[in-house]
Amino acid sequence: MSARAPREERGRFPASVYEHGGEPDPRFSLANERTFLAWIRTSLALLAAGVALEGLALPLQPQLRLAAALLLVALGLLAPAQAWFGWARDERAMRRGEPLRSPALAAPLTAGTALAGVLVLLGLLLR
């Protein structure tokens, strides 16, 4: 493929994605967008859970409640990064005909969410 993007590709944002390869099947691009939105929903849920832990002053051991709340908010701030960079990486791969990779931040988000759950459980048991 030539170094310049086809006419219909120029001006699409982000150029770092759309300047590569050819147009994939729209169903795959739309599925990639749905995955992006799922990560955004996950981010909102993590942020809401973190705020709720502190805002509702649940009957948990206070230091553990705060630690879990901060961890959930931090994870909620990581999820949009996974959404954006994962979407861009997967869209580029599809345009180039390359295999898709696993989400880069899935393991830290999973471990962090599990840790937040352990902190809440300890907070309940040690109150």
PLY file of the C-alpha trace (Angstrom):
ply
format ascii 1.0
element vertex 127
property float x
property float y
property float z
element edge 126
property int vertex1
property int vertex2
end_header
0.00 0.00 0.00
1.26 3.51 -0.73
2.60 5.73 2.07
-0.36 8.10 1.65
-3.76 7.13 2.96
-6.60 6.87 0.43
-8.59 10.07 -0.05
-11.52 8.92 2.14
-9.09 8.02 4.94
-7.43 11.45 5.18
-8.76 13.62 7.95
-10.09 10.73 10.05
-9.09 10.83 13.70
-6.75 9.50 14.86
-4.49 9.46 11.82
-2.13 7.08 13.65
-4.85 4.43 13.28
-6.46 5.19 9.94
-3.26 5.72 7.94
-2.47 1.99 8.19
-3.67 -0.83 5.94
-7.10 -1.13 4.42
-10.64 -0.77 5.65
-11.68 -3.85 7.70
-15.14 -5.40 7.65
-17.38 -2.81 9.37
-18.73 -5.49 11.72
-15.25 -5.90 13.22
-14.73 -2.16 13.63
-18.14 -1.85 15.29
-17.34 -4.74 17.63
-14.08 -2.97 18.50
-16.07 0.18 19.31
-18.43 -1.82 21.54
-15.41 -3.16 23.41
-14.16 0.43 23.81
-17.54 1.39 25.29
-17.49 -1.63 27.62
-14.18 -0.42 29.05
-15.70 3.05 29.51
-18.67 1.52 31.37
-16.23 -0.45 33.51
-14.41 2.78 34.30
-17.63 4.49 35.36
-18.58 1.52 37.56
-15.16 1.48 39.27
-15.29 5.24 39.88
-18.84 5.02 41.24
-17.91 2.14 43.54
-14.90 4.03 44.90
-16.91 7.19 45.52
-19.77 5.21 47.07
-17.46 3.44 49.53
-16.36 6.74 51.01
-19.44 8.83 50.31
-21.88 6.47 51.98
-19.65 5.92 55.03
-20.39 2.21 55.08
-19.72 0.36 58.33
-16.22 -0.78 57.40
-12.91 -0.31 59.14
-12.15 3.30 58.01
-8.56 2.86 56.78
-9.43 -0.24 54.77
-12.53 1.47 53.36
-10.42 4.44 52.26
-7.75 2.16 50.74
-10.37 0.21 48.79
-12.06 3.43 47.64
-8.78 4.94 46.45
-7.84 1.72 44.68
-11.20 1.57 42.89
-10.90 5.22 41.79
-7.34 4.60 40.54
-8.53 1.56 38.59
-11.40 3.66 37.22
-8.82 6.09 35.88
-6.84 3.26 34.22
-9.78 1.73 32.37
-10.20 4.64 29.88
-6.52 4.28 28.97
-7.17 0.61 28.24
-10.24 1.60 26.23
-8.43 4.12 24.03
-5.11 2.36 23.50
-6.77 -1.05 23.12
-9.22 0.31 20.54
-6.43 1.97 18.54
-4.13 -1.07 18.72
-6.89 -3.46 17.65
-8.15 -1.20 14.86
-4.61 -0.89 13.46
-4.14 -4.67 13.69
-7.41 -5.31 11.84
-6.47 -2.82 9.14
-3.12 -4.61 8.69
-4.58 -8.12 8.88
-2.61 -8.91 12.05
-3.83 -10.98 15.01
-5.38 -9.12 17.94
-3.58 -9.07 21.28
-4.96 -9.38 24.77
-5.89 -6.16 26.62
-2.68 -4.75 28.11
-4.24 -3.61 31.39
-6.61 -6.52 31.94
-4.35 -8.26 34.47
-3.67 -5.15 36.61
-7.35 -4.19 36.54
-8.38 -7.71 37.53
-5.82 -7.93 40.33
-6.68 -4.45 41.57
-10.39 -5.18 41.64
-9.76 -8.42 43.53
-7.54 -6.56 45.99
-10.25 -3.94 46.52
-12.67 -6.78 47.27
-10.25 -8.25 49.82
-9.87 -4.82 51.46
-13.64 -4.46 51.73
-13.95 -7.96 53.17
-11.23 -7.24 55.74
-12.91 -3.92 56.49
-16.12 -5.78 57.29
-14.41 -8.38 59.43
-12.22 -5.93 61.38
-14.76 -3.20 62.15
0 1
1 2
2 3
3 4
4 5
5 6
6 7
7 8
8 9
9 10
10 11
11 12
12 13
13 14
14 15
15 16
16 17
17 18
18 19
19 20
20 21
21 22
22 23
23 24
24 25
25 26
26 27
27 28
28 29
29 30
30 31
31 32
32 33
33 34
34 35
35 36
36 37
37 38
38 39
39 40
40 41
41 42
42 43
43 44
44 45
45 46
46 47
47 48
48 49
49 50
50 51
51 52
52 53
53 54
54 55
55 56
56 57
57 58
58 59
59 60
60 61
61 62
62 63
63 64
64 65
65 66
66 67
67 68
68 69
69 70
70 71
71 72
72 73
73 74
74 75
75 76
76 77
77 78
78 79
79 80
80 81
81 82
82 83
83 84
84 85
85 86
86 87
87 88
88 89
89 90
90 91
91 92
92 93
93 94
94 95
95 96
96 97
97 98
98 99
99 100
100 101
101 102
102 103
103 104
104 105
105 106
106 107
107 108
108 109
109 110
110 111
111 112
112 113
113 114
114 115
115 116
116 117
117 118
118 119
119 120
120 121
121 122
122 123
123 124
124 125
125 126
